[in-house]
Amino acid sequence: MTKDKSNSMWGGRFEDKPSDIMTQINASIGVDQRMWRQDIAGSIAHCEMLIQQKIISEQDGQAILGGLEQVAGEIERGELVFSAELEDIHMNVESRLREIIGDAAGRLHTARSRNDQVATDFRMWVREACGSMVDTIEALQGTIETLRVKHARDIMPGFTHLQAAQPITLGLHLDAYAQMLSRDKSRFEDCAKRHNQSPLGSAALAGTPFPIDREYTAKKLGFDAPMPNTLDGVSARDFATEFLFTCAQSGLHLSRLAEEIILWATPQFAFITLSDQWSTGSSIMPQKKNPDAAELVRGKTGRLNGNLVQLMTVLKGLPLAYNKDLQEDKESVFDSYDTLMLCLQAMDGMLSSAKFNTANMLSAAEDGFTTATALADWLVMELDMPFRDAHHVTGAIVKMAEDKECKLHELDLAEMQGVEPRISDAIYKVLRVTP
């Protein structure tokens, strides 16, 4: 056997090195290097536990800890060049550690597998990502709350089927999105809490005969407890799919808001004017001011949805425990995090700098007979009319106004009494959009 031809990390079983294509398809360092902080934190906790349990010597353990701090500094400063031949962040860190401290580095992997190592790193990364999402959602909620208070009494038409339905306030409309974001926030919080158990100590799949202390490493890394089942520990990725679903759901909410901004920015609606900072022009039409930031938020929803489907498809047929397919679990998660974070920040920027054209909103609310439901309710409450009868009477009055091309409150009382004699001039209190 020619040892130098095989992979030095796992090559004792092999006589030849991987082909170039195998190296390319097997390497994940281009993606998982993003978890280097979590990987080193996990290695430090694992090393401290090995020292505490007297599985490795104090001398070797301290050398490892010092070397890991040096590796962290080199990565932070951009000095460490990652190698695809070393496959992933774990082997790249361990290889550099060996260069720094020598053979003692080989003791770090005692009682540990890359299977539980990567599962631990990834859970920590997703947990921190959930926290960042919560902070960013709260910032957008703050912007919406400011607008809600400012426009609490500004009238606009509420819509169903994109048809004017009833008069509402802009504050109420915006608050609907604040409520959606509140649920998104709680889902990220729940995701972080539900999956805050440590896989470390599961080893490859069946644990380890070494007298490790899983409670110690779990606490050290901020987990509530170790995962109780080692097979589940190395193979579970529902924390990732739940994170992806939560990103996709939040993206759907932002997309609905983006769609309304796009509609409202048209001359036909003219409900909102976006800042130049959040608009683009046309290369051929000088007059254009396009709501491209909103359109991109709407468009990126498909990307978030696709990332969820991608990982669910990878997971759907995997037997226990670890399979290399799971290497495909991170890219979609990282991409969804980046995408949603960008969309949340863009939406915050658009709303905080936008001008709402409340006069146009009020005018639109006065069209389309939006007080018709209030008229029907008045007939029920004041005349004790069955609602279905009131609905019919109101429809006839609306048809009268439509034929006369006037608003409901512009009808003469006598005209409405021709439909229902008991109607009094008190009806005008509910026919106008504004009190």
Rosetta blueprint (number, residue, H / E / L):
1 M L
2 T L
3 K H
4 D H
5 K H
6 S L
7 N L
8 S L
9 M L
10 W L
11 G H
12 G H
13 R H
14 F L
15 E L
16 D L
17 K L
18 P L
19 S L
20 D H
21 I H
22 M H
23 T H
24 Q H
25 I H
26 N H
27 A L
28 S L
29 I H
30 G H
31 V H
32 D H
33 Q H
34 R H
35 M H
36 W H
37 R H
38 Q H
39 D H
40 I H
41 A H
42 G H
43 S H
44 I H
45 A H
46 H H
47 C H
48 E H
49 M H
50 L H
51 I H
52 Q H
53 Q L
54 K L
55 I L
56 I L
57 S L
58 E H
59 Q H
60 D H
61 G H
62 Q H
63 A H
64 I H
65 L H
66 G H
67 G H
68 L H
69 E H
70 Q H
71 V H
72 A H
73 G H
74 E H
75 I H
76 E H
77 R L
78 G L
79 E L
80 L L
81 V L
82 F L
83 S L
84 A H
85 E H
86 L H
87 E L
88 D L
89 I H
90 H H
91 M H
92 N H
93 V H
94 E H
95 S H
96 R H
97 L H
98 R H
99 E H
100 I H
101 I H
102 G H
103 D H
104 A H
105 A H
106 G H
107 R H
108 L L
109 H L
110 T L
111 A L
112 R L
113 S L
114 R H
115 N H
116 D H
117 Q H
118 V H
119 A H
120 T H
121 D H
122 F H
123 R H
124 M H
125 W H
126 V H
127 R H
128 E H
129 A H
130 C H
131 G H
132 S H
133 M H
134 V H
135 D H
136 T H
137 I H
138 E H
139 A H
140 L H
141 Q H
142 G H
143 T H
144 I H
145 E H
146 T H
147 L H
148 R H
149 V H
150 K H
151 H L
152 A L
153 R L
154 D L
155 I E
156 M E
157 P E
158 G E
159 F E
160 T E
161 H L
162 L L
163 Q E
164 A E
165 A E
166 Q E
167 P E
168 I E
169 T E
170 L H
171 G H
172 L H
173 H H
174 L H
175 D H
176 A H
177 Y H
178 A H
179 Q H
180 M H
181 L H
182 S H
183 R H
184 D H
185 K H
186 S H
187 R H
188 F H
189 E H
190 D H
191 C H
192 A H
193 K H
194 R H
195 H L
196 N L
197 Q E
198 S E
199 P L
200 L L
201 G L
202 S L
203 A L
204 A L
205 L L
206 A L
207 G L
208 T L
209 P L
210 F L
211 P L
212 I L
213 D L
214 R H
215 E H
216 Y H
217 T H
218 A H
219 K H
220 K H
221 L L
222 G L
223 F L
224 D L
225 A E
226 P E
227 M L
228 P L
229 N L
230 T H
231 L H
232 D H
233 G H
234 V H
235 S H
236 A L
237 R L
238 D H
239 F H
240 A H
241 T H
242 E H
243 F H
244 L H
245 F H
246 T H
247 C H
248 A H
249 Q H
250 S H
251 G H
252 L H
253 H H
254 L H
255 S H
256 R H
257 L H
258 A H
259 E H
260 E H
261 I H
262 I H
263 L H
264 W H
265 A L
266 T L
267 P L
268 Q L
269 F L
270 A L
271 F L
272 I E
273 T E
274 L L
275 S L
276 D H
277 Q H
278 W H
279 S L
280 T E
281 G L
282 S L
283 S L
284 I L
285 M L
286 P L
287 Q L
288 K L
289 K L
290 N E
291 P L
292 D H
293 A H
294 A H
295 E H
296 L H
297 V H
298 R H
299 G H
300 K H
301 T H
302 G H
303 R H
304 L H
305 N H
306 G H
307 N H
308 L H
309 V H
310 Q H
311 L H
312 M H
313 T H
314 V H
315 L H
316 K L
317 G L
318 L L
319 P L
320 L L
321 A L
322 Y L
323 N L
324 K H
325 D H
326 L H
327 Q H
328 E H
329 D H
330 K H
331 E H
332 S H
333 V H
334 F H
335 D H
336 S H
337 Y H
338 D H
339 T H
340 L H
341 M H
342 L H
343 C H
344 L H
345 Q H
346 A H
347 M H
348 D H
349 G H
350 M H
351 L H
352 S H
353 S H
354 A L
355 K E
356 F E
357 N L
358 T H
359 A H
360 N H
361 M H
362 L H
363 S H
364 A H
365 A H
366 E H
367 D L
368 G L
369 F L
370 T L
371 T L
372 A H
373 T H
374 A H
375 L H
376 A H
377 D H
378 W H
379 L H
380 V H
381 M H
382 E H
383 L H
384 D L
385 M L
386 P L
387 F H
388 R H
389 D H
390 A H
391 H H
392 H H
393 V H
394 T H
395 G H
396 A H
397 I H
398 V H
399 K H
400 M H
401 A H
402 E H
403 D H
404 K H
405 E L
406 C L
407 K L
408 L H
409 H H
410 E H
411 L L
412 D L
413 L H
414 A H
415 E H
416 M H
417 Q H
418 G L
419 V L
420 E L
421 P L
422 R L
423 I L
424 S L
425 D H
426 A H
427 I H
428 Y H
429 K H
430 V H
431 L H
432 R L
433 V L
434 T L
435 P L
